[in-house]
Structure formats: structure tokens, C-alpha cells
Amino acid sequence: MRMGCMSACVTVALACSAFGQQPAGTGQGAGVKQSGPSSTDANKTAASKAAGSGTADKKLEDLLESKIQASWEAFKKKDKKAYAEFLADDFMAVEEDGKGERTKTQVLREVDQSVVHDFRVQLFRMDRISADAVLMTYENFIQFPPGAGVRFERIFISEIWVKRNGEWKSWRYQATKVK
């Protein structure tokens, strides 16, 4: 069974790579005159579209970084109302404590119990999932109050942000403690 699956995967991979190849004897330099824009022009157009998309992506990444920063600030200040504004209604979180999945309501109940004294979010990375969804990954270095059992904690976080009704909201949250 395993060999059959592996053979099927290899066949599909080879077929996909074949579709990406340009057939021999076509295109510039093959003695065929093309009408319309040259492939060089098409490449320039694709590059300018990609550059424009890169600018839009950078703006979106900056926006989401600021939202993440502000959401952590609201959490630190125990401002439930402000924190809730960053979360989608069907938000789900898996936190570093190993207690399983939490709904938006459960997470908001925990805000009052927060002992975050300070934090530093950094090392952001954004990966587009679709036009209305992105994966944000980052590191958070959390400081707890003097006298707390644990003074510092470093966690890696992955969040899926979705655009709903014109606003970006955190939809899924996964945190992993770094030892």
C-alpha cells in the first residue's frame, strides 16, 4: 500500500513539473514570430505587478504587526473590551500551558487573571494564505512581575488573521513555549 501511494505521488509530481515546461520550438529564438507583446514585456509586467503586490503585502504586514502589538498591550492592561476587538467571533486559541483549545469567551475570561508585566513581540513573518487570510508568526518575550514564580517566558506564536466585513481579525492562535 505504501509503495502504491509513493508511486502515485511521484507520478503526480512528474506530471505537474511537465506542465510547467515550455514545449521545444516555441517562443523567442525558435524562428517563430510572435505577435503582440514579447515575453520580455510580459516578464516586466509580471514583475511590476509583483512589486505592487509586495508593497500591498508590506502595508498589510505592518498593519497586522501593529494590531498584534496593540492586542498584547490590551491584554497586559486587562482591557477585555479592547482585546475582544482584535478577535473574530469564532476565534480559537491553543496556548502554551497545554490545557487545550479555548474559545473567544474562554480567552476573554482569562484577561482579568493576566500577570503579564511587560512583553516584546518581534521576529514577525507574514505568509499569505489567500486574499483574505494570512498566517502571522512571531516571538513574544514575556516578563512577569517581580516575585512571580516564573519571571520570564519566551513563546513562539502562529496566528491566522482573516479579513471579515473589511476588518482584519485574529481567527486562530497557537503558542509554543520555548525552553
C-alpha positions, 0 to 999 in steps of 0.5 A: 500500500505504501509503495502504491501511494509513493508511486502515485505521488511521484507520478503526480509530481512528474506530471505537474513539473511537465506542465510547467515546461515550455514545449521545444520550438516555441517562443523567442529564438525558435524562428517563430514570430510572435505577435503582440507583446514579447515575453520580455514585456510580459516578464516586466509586467509580471514583475511590476505587478509583483512589486505592487503586490509586495508593497500591498503585502508590506502595508498589510504586514505592518498593519497586522504587526501593529494590531498584534502589538496593540492586542498584547498591550490590551491584554497586559492592561486587562482591557477585555473590551479592547482585546475582544476587538482584535478577535473574530467571533469564532476565534480559537486559541491553543496556548502554551500551558497545554490545557487545550483549545479555548474559545473567544469567551474562554480567552476573554475570561482569562484577561482579568487573571493576566500577570503579564508585566511587560512583553516584546513581540518581534521576529514577525513573518507574514505568509499569505494564505489567500486574499483574505487570510494570512498566517502571522508568526512571531516571538513574544518575550514575556516578563512577569512581575517581580516575585512571580514564580516564573519571571520570564517566558519566551513563546513562539506564536502562529496566528491566522488573521482573516479579513471579515466585513473589511476588518482584519481579525485574529481567527486562530492562535497557537503558542509554543513555549520555548525552553 
